[in-house]
Amino acid sequence: MKHWSEFLLTRTQATNRLGRIARTLTYEVQEKQMQIDNAKANLERLELNICNKIANNYSHENDFESAIENAKHKAEIYNNEPVNSHK
């Protein structure tokens, strides 16, 4: 992989050095993005597994969906509160 600065017609030693650093950082960003994508896919599979396990607890699909929406809403509120209010 090459950074765009490596294709400049006039480069200095400093530009070359910075380009190598930028190339390394670009690679790291791409690697982290792949890790994030994999983690999101794993989370999605796990949440589907949770839904499959709790589905039998509800007699109607509307109740099931409502329970999940309410739980997600409560989790969002809880996760956005200051930690000291979690007592």
C-alpha positions as CSV (number, residue, x, y, z in Angstrom):
1,M,0.0,0.0,0.0
2,K,1.3,3.4,-0.8
3,H,0.3,6.8,0.5
4,W,-0.6,9.5,-2.0
5,S,2.4,11.6,-1.0
6,E,4.7,8.9,-2.5
7,F,3.4,9.9,-6.0
8,L,4.4,13.6,-5.7
9,L,6.8,14.6,-8.4
10,T,9.0,16.6,-6.0
11,R,9.6,15.1,-2.6
12,T,11.9,15.9,0.2
13,Q,13.4,13.5,2.8
14,A,10.9,14.9,5.3
15,T,8.0,14.3,2.9
16,N,9.2,10.7,2.4
17,R,9.4,10.2,6.1
18,L,5.9,11.6,6.8
19,G,4.6,9.6,3.9
20,R,5.9,6.4,5.5
21,I,4.3,7.3,8.8
22,A,1.0,8.1,7.0
23,R,1.1,4.8,5.2
24,T,1.5,3.0,8.5
25,L,-1.3,4.9,10.0
26,T,-3.6,4.2,7.0
27,Y,-2.9,0.5,7.4
28,E,-3.7,0.7,11.1
29,V,-7.0,2.5,10.4
30,Q,-8.0,-0.1,7.9
31,E,-7.1,-2.9,10.3
32,K,-9.1,-1.3,13.1
33,Q,-12.1,-0.9,10.7
34,M,-12.0,-4.6,9.9
35,Q,-11.9,-5.4,13.6
36,I,-14.9,-3.1,14.2
37,D,-16.8,-4.7,11.3
38,N,-16.1,-8.1,12.7
39,A,-17.1,-7.1,16.2
40,K,-20.4,-5.6,14.9
41,A,-21.1,-8.8,13.0
42,N,-20.4,-10.9,16.2
43,L,-22.7,-8.6,18.2
44,E,-25.5,-8.9,15.6
45,R,-25.2,-12.7,15.8
46,L,-25.2,-12.7,19.6
47,E,-28.2,-10.4,19.7
48,L,-30.1,-12.7,17.3
49,N,-29.2,-15.6,19.6
50,I,-30.7,-13.7,22.5
51,C,-33.8,-12.9,20.6
52,N,-34.2,-16.6,19.6
53,K,-33.8,-17.7,23.3
54,I,-36.4,-15.2,24.7
55,A,-39.0,-15.5,21.8
56,N,-40.8,-18.4,23.5
57,N,-41.5,-16.2,26.6
58,Y,-44.0,-14.1,24.5
59,S,-47.2,-15.3,23.0
60,H,-47.6,-12.5,20.5
61,E,-45.0,-11.1,18.1
62,N,-46.0,-7.5,19.0
63,D,-45.3,-8.2,22.7
64,F,-41.9,-9.6,21.8
65,E,-41.0,-6.6,19.6
66,S,-42.3,-4.2,22.2
67,A,-40.3,-5.8,25.0
68,I,-37.1,-5.6,22.9
69,E,-37.7,-1.9,22.0
70,N,-38.4,-1.0,25.6
71,A,-35.3,-2.9,26.8
72,K,-33.1,-1.2,24.2
73,H,-34.6,2.2,25.2
74,K,-33.8,1.6,28.9
75,A,-30.3,0.5,28.0
76,E,-29.7,3.6,26.0
77,I,-30.9,5.8,28.8
78,Y,-28.8,3.9,31.4
79,N,-25.7,3.9,29.2
80,N,-25.9,7.7,28.7
81,E,-26.4,8.6,32.4
82,P,-23.4,9.6,34.6
83,V,-21.9,6.5,36.3
84,N,-22.4,7.9,39.8
85,S,-26.2,7.7,39.3
86,H,-26.0,3.9,38.9
87,K,-26.7,2.9,42.4
